[in-house]
Amino acid sequence: MALRSVTVSGNIGLRCTLRAVSDFSDRPLEKRSINDLIVMGDMTREERAVQLHETLKVGLARCAMRLSEMPFGFGNAPSIKRVTSSYVQNFKQVMDFEDKSGIAGLYTEEYHKITSGIFNQHRGTMLDVAKGVFEFNEDLNQLFGPDLELAALRDLSLIQDIERSLDEFFTNRLTLRLMISHVHALNAKKRVNSDGEEMVGVVNVSTHPITILSRAYVATRFMCMRDFNMAPELHVNGVMHDTYVRAEGAKQQHFAYVHTHLFYIFLELVKNAARASIERAQIEGIVTDALQNSTGHDGCKPELPSIHVIVPEEQDMWDQERSVKLADRGTGMNRSVLGKAFSYFYSSVKARPTVAEEVSDFDRRMPLAGFGFGLPISRVMARYFAGDIDVNSIPGKGTDVYIYL
């Protein structure tokens, strides 16, 4: 399965596109810290435009080359080739604009529209890469048999290389999307969000983590009620989540963060916990009647194991160590499954798509879980701002997730 380079015909000024992509992909792409993003609020519009432009040139090139260079023909999967081609085309678009308009053109509405177009064009990239993973898996199934499970082969260097490359690709993609949205928000001069909280671009200066967690739970509860007609409760430090959010202590727990990232992380983790709780209830046979008429054997609502979150109460603890523990009493995982939890090739959901053609239709149904990208992408997001996610579990007893922010 030889690797075929993805190229674009034409020139970028006097430069060959492939040579330019190769050159810029070798340059480092620095992640932005929360402080870096806040400092950009004090820059001039022109200074921000130059930073964004330099980030785009390197980031687009790195995204394209990272996908095309993956081992064992991963880059030849049709969906991956389409994504790679789109990044190369965007790179050429940005470089052509620079050749035509120079640095002064970066401050114009035309360039704003170009960067907005790039941002919108890649909204569905995660889904496209998921389809590529399925296509790659199908190709290997044809070569090595239908029982091949890539997530169980994480000790192989080629699988490790692919997963490290995917981590790097999604980190680079995150930098691109973060910079575009941040610069656009700063230029729009919107100082507060819909909740009246101070914003510096996309950074919420006073992000209240439990408020974000509560919103993620509400979204999860909607999906649970839609699919199962039931949902586990969420408790924070022993109190119902909505009660805790209104308490004075929760209002004092805040820090500067990109709250949309935090919502994604919490949503994925709460969805996993809710699904595990419902699955355990199904195994124990307490939800059969509930699926039919929302009542248990005694005429009451069946009790699902609750999800429990533990956070520090004191604000000074949030200033030093931003940690959240999310625990469920669901089905849990054995050591073999736990070792695959962060793999892009693994999902514990039996009803996930089995072939690439099913991915788009499956995604449109907004399932509670399915692709296996939730945990690895959440960890990429947490690590972006020097955090992390750890998972521990006991089969039949539940799972503890530690989120470090």
BELHUFEN-V507616 format. One record per run of one state. SS is the DSSP state (alpha for helix, beta for strand, coil for the rest). FROM is the first residue (numbers start at 0). LEN is the number of residues. If there is no record, write none. Layout:
BEGIN
ss=SS from=FROM len=LEN
ss=SS from=FROM len=LEN
END
This chain:
BEGIN
ss=coil from=0 len=10
ss=beta from=10 len=2
ss=coil from=12 len=2
ss=beta from=14 len=2
ss=alpha from=16 len=9
ss=coil from=25 len=8
ss=alpha from=33 len=7
ss=coil from=40 len=4
ss=alpha from=44 len=24
ss=coil from=68 len=5
ss=alpha from=73 len=3
ss=coil from=76 len=1
ss=alpha from=77 len=24
ss=coil from=101 len=1
ss=alpha from=102 len=5
ss=coil from=107 len=1
ss=alpha from=108 len=13
ss=coil from=121 len=3
ss=alpha from=124 len=20
ss=coil from=144 len=5
ss=alpha from=149 len=4
ss=coil from=153 len=3
ss=alpha from=156 len=32
ss=coil from=188 len=3
ss=beta from=191 len=1
ss=coil from=192 len=5
ss=beta from=197 len=3
ss=coil from=200 len=2
ss=beta from=202 len=5
ss=coil from=207 len=1
ss=alpha from=208 len=20
ss=coil from=228 len=5
ss=beta from=233 len=3
ss=coil from=236 len=2
ss=beta from=238 len=2
ss=alpha from=240 len=6
ss=coil from=246 len=1
ss=alpha from=247 len=5
ss=coil from=252 len=2
ss=beta from=254 len=3
ss=coil from=257 len=1
ss=alpha from=258 len=25
ss=coil from=283 len=4
ss=alpha from=287 len=6
ss=coil from=293 len=13
ss=beta from=306 len=5
ss=coil from=311 len=3
ss=alpha from=314 len=6
ss=coil from=320 len=2
ss=beta from=322 len=6
ss=coil from=328 len=6
ss=alpha from=334 len=4
ss=coil from=338 len=17
ss=alpha from=355 len=9
ss=coil from=364 len=9
ss=alpha from=373 len=11
ss=coil from=384 len=3
ss=beta from=387 len=7
ss=coil from=394 len=3
ss=beta from=397 len=7
ss=coil from=404 len=1
END
